[in-house]
Structures are given as C-alpha cells and as structure tokens.
Amino acid sequence: MLAVSPISPKLQTIFWIAAIASYVFAALASIGDSGRKNTMTIGFIALGLFLWHFPQMWNELESAW
C-alpha cells in the first residue's frame, strides 16, 4: 500500500512561490533576443504549471487511497 500524507500548507506555499518565480523567469526569458528564448519560455511555463498544480494533485492522491 502506498503511504501518502497530505502536503502541509507551508510546503504548499513554497511550491506556489516557486511557481510564481518560474512565471517571472518565463517573462524575463521572453525579453531577450536569443534563438532559444521560446524554448526557455515554454519550459519555465511548464515548470510553473507543474509546481502550481502538484500540491493539489498530491492531496487528491492522498484522498483516493
């Protein structure tokens, strides 16, 4: 059996702050005039989405078991 405990509110806040920082990095990466800016921007946005939704997905997994 998978032992999963819910994410604490403090850890959830850390995930959300990291997600917001990732969105800021995505915005800053789009300012530059390099050929890799689109790749970096999409990568930071994907990372931000993952960090924003991970605590909710983890808590849903905990309630499913």
C-alpha positions in Angstrom: 0.0 0.0 0.0 1.2 3.4 -0.9 1.7 5.6 2.2 0.9 9.2 1.2 0.4 12.0 3.6 -1.1 15.4 2.6 1.2 18.3 1.9 1.4 20.8 4.7 0.2 24.4 4.0 3.8 25.6 4.5 5.2 23.3 1.8 2.2 24.2 -0.5 3.2 27.9 -0.1 6.8 27.1 -1.1 5.5 25.3 -4.2 3.3 28.3 -5.1 6.2 30.8 -4.6 8.4 28.6 -6.8 5.7 28.6 -9.5 5.4 32.3 -9.4 9.1 32.7 -9.7 9.1 30.3 -12.7 6.5 32.5 -14.4 8.7 35.6 -13.7 11.6 33.8 -15.2 9.5 32.9 -18.3 8.6 36.6 -18.7 12.2 37.6 -18.4 13.4 34.9 -20.8 11.0 36.3 -23.5 12.6 39.7 -23.2 16.0 38.5 -24.5 16.7 38.4 -28.2 18.2 34.9 -28.5 17.2 32.0 -30.6 16.4 29.8 -27.5 14.0 32.2 -25.9 10.9 30.3 -27.0 12.2 27.1 -25.6 13.2 28.6 -22.3 9.9 30.4 -22.0 7.8 27.3 -22.7 10.0 25.3 -20.3 9.5 27.8 -17.5 5.8 28.0 -18.1 5.6 24.2 -18.0 7.6 24.1 -14.8 5.4 26.8 -13.2 2.2 24.9 -14.1 3.6 21.7 -12.6 4.7 23.5 -9.4 1.3 25.2 -9.1 -0.8 22.1 -9.5 1.4 19.5 -7.8 0.2 20.1 -4.2 -3.4 19.7 -5.3 -2.7 16.5 -7.3 -0.7 15.1 -4.3 -3.6 15.8 -1.9 -6.1 14.2 -4.3 -3.9 11.1 -4.5 -3.8 11.0 -0.7 -7.6 11.2 -0.5 -8.0 8.5 -3.2 -6.2 5.9 -1.1 
